[in-house]
């Protein structure tokens, strides 16, 4: 069998929903298990709410505020969020498919045991991103600043980080295929656990040499 060469890029196909109905949700308009479909929403404020199993499909949300909301089982499909604001995002066991998050800030993203397929994060500031036991397929972190990504027991297929700065990749038992770090700024990288099998560039190798040697247990003098 011929050895595979090159890296397959993520397949991002979202074009953005059209023919949407403008909707301005008021207090208590969004309830547990609701399905929001075909809406254009200026501000969707879920801060502090307990809304497990909420569904969003074919929507454009200008600002989504989700700080301290309980969104276990959240499902979002074929949608664009222009700004995501959440000091703490709790969306364990969530599902994201054909989604673009076009900006915003998340302090801590609790997304373990989730599924992300054809998802693009653009220009975001992300603190701690917990993706333990999650599956990422065709995911792009573009022009983002990320403090730490925990990918223990996760599966990553066709994931890239163009223009992004990541300080720590942490985790064990990660399954990786076509993960591309060549477009990332790794100058400040402090941990690379769990990224065995990812692709880096030649210049990045020189930058990462001391870190890789330390992780392998070598002493360089």
N, C-alpha and C positions, 0 to 999 in steps of 0.2 A: 504494500500500500504506500502511495506517495505521501511524503510528509507535508502537512499543510504549511503554507507560508503566507505572510501578511496577516492583517487584522480586519475582520469584517466590521464595518461601521454599524452603529445602531440604526434601526429602521424607524424613522419618525414620519408618520403619515398624516397627522392631524392637520386639517385645513381650517378649522374653526367653524362653529355652528352658525347658521343664518336663519332668517325668518323667525326671529325670537319675539316673544311678548315681553314688554317692559313690566317689571314687577317690583314693588317696594314693600318688602315684608315688614309688618308691624310686630309688636310684642306678642308672643305666643302664637304667631302664624306658622312656626316650624315646630313640629312635634316628633316624638320618637317614632322611627320607622317611616317617616314621610318620604315621598318621592317628589323631587323638584325637577321638572322637565321643560325644556324649551323656553327658558326665561333669560332675559337680560336684567341683571340686578346691579344696582349701584353699590349698595353696601349690604352684605349679609353678615350680621353680627350674631355669632353663636357663643360669644364669650361667657364662660361659666355655666353653660347649659349642659344638661345630661340628655344626649340625643343618640343613643346607640342605633345602628342599622339605618342611619339616614342615607338616602340616595340622591345623587345629583347627576342628571344626564342631559347632554346637549344644551349647556348653559354657558353664558359669559357672565362672570362675576367680577366687577371692577375692584372691589375690596372685600376680602373674606377675613373677618376677625374671629379667631377661634381659640383665644387664650384661655387655658384651663377648662375648655369644653371637654366633655366625655363623649368621644366619637368612635367608640369600639364598633368594628364592623362597618365603618363608613365606606360607601361605594361611590366613586365618581368616574364618569365615562364621557368621552367626546366633548370635553369642556375646556374652557380657558379661564384661569384665575389671574387677573392682572396684578393684584397685590395680595399676598398672604401675610397676615400679621398675627403672630402667635408666640408670646413669650414661652409658653409650654403648649405643644400640640400633642394631644393624646388621641391617637387613631390606631390602636392595636388591631391587628387582624383586618386591616382595611384593604380595599381593592382600588387601584388607580389604573385606568386604561384609556389611552389616547387623550392625554391631559397635558396642558402647558401651564406651568406656574411662572408668570412673566416677571416677577419681582417680589420684594418684601423681605421680611426678617422673621426667623424662627429661632428662639433661644434653645429649646430642647424639643426634638421631634421623636416621639415614642411611636415608632412604626414597626415594631418587631412582629414577626409572623404575618407580614403583609405581602401583597402581590402588586408589583409595579410593571406595567407593560406599555411600551411606547409613551414614555413620560419624559418631558423636558422641563428642567429647572433652569431659569435664566436670571442672571444678575442678582442672585439671592445672597443674603448673609445668613449662614446656618451655623449654629453653635454645635451641640451634640446631636448626632443623627443616629438613632438606634434602629438598625435594620437586621437585628439578630433573627435568624431562621426565616428570613424573607427571600422572595424570589424577584430578581430584577432582570427584565428582558427588554432590550432596546431602550435604555435609559441614558439621558445626557444631562450632565451638570455643566452648563455653559456660563462662563464668566461669573462664577460663584466664589465666595470665600467661606470655607468650611473649617471649623476647628477640629472636629473628630467625627469619624464614621465608624461605627461598630458593625462589622459584618460577620460575626461569629455564626457558624452553621448556616450561612446564607448561600444562595446560588446566584451568580452574576453572569449573564450572557449578553454580549454586545452592549457594554457600558463604557462611556467615555467622559472625559473631564476637560474639554477644550477651554482654554483661558481661565481655568479655575485654580485657586490656591487651596490646598488641603494640608493641614498640619499633621493629622494622625489618621492612619488606617489601622484599626485594631480588630483582632478576632482570630479564631482558630476554626479548623474544619470548614473553610470556605471553598466552594467549588467555583472555579473561574474559567471562562472561555471568552475570548475576544474582548478582554478588558484593556482599554487603551489609555495610558497615562501620558502619551507623548505630547499632548497639547497642554498639559497642566504645568503650573509653576510649583515645583517641588523643592525650591530653595530652602523653605522653612520646615520641611517635613521632619518630624521627630520620631514617628513610628510607622512601620510598613508591614506590621504583622498581618497575615492573612491574605496578602496580595501576591503570593507565589503563583507565577504563570501569567501575570499581567505584562504588557508590553511597554517598555520605556525606550527613549532615544539615547543615542550615543553620548551626547553632551550631558544628559541627565545622569547617566551612569557615573561620570566623574563626580558630579555633585553628590550622588548618593553613596559613593564608595565607602566613606567612613561609617555611615549608618549601616550599610550592608555588612561590613566587616564586624561591627559591634554585635549585630544580631547573630552572626555566624560564630561569634565567640573568639574572633581573632583580635590580637593586640597589635596595633600599628605603631612603629617607632621610627 
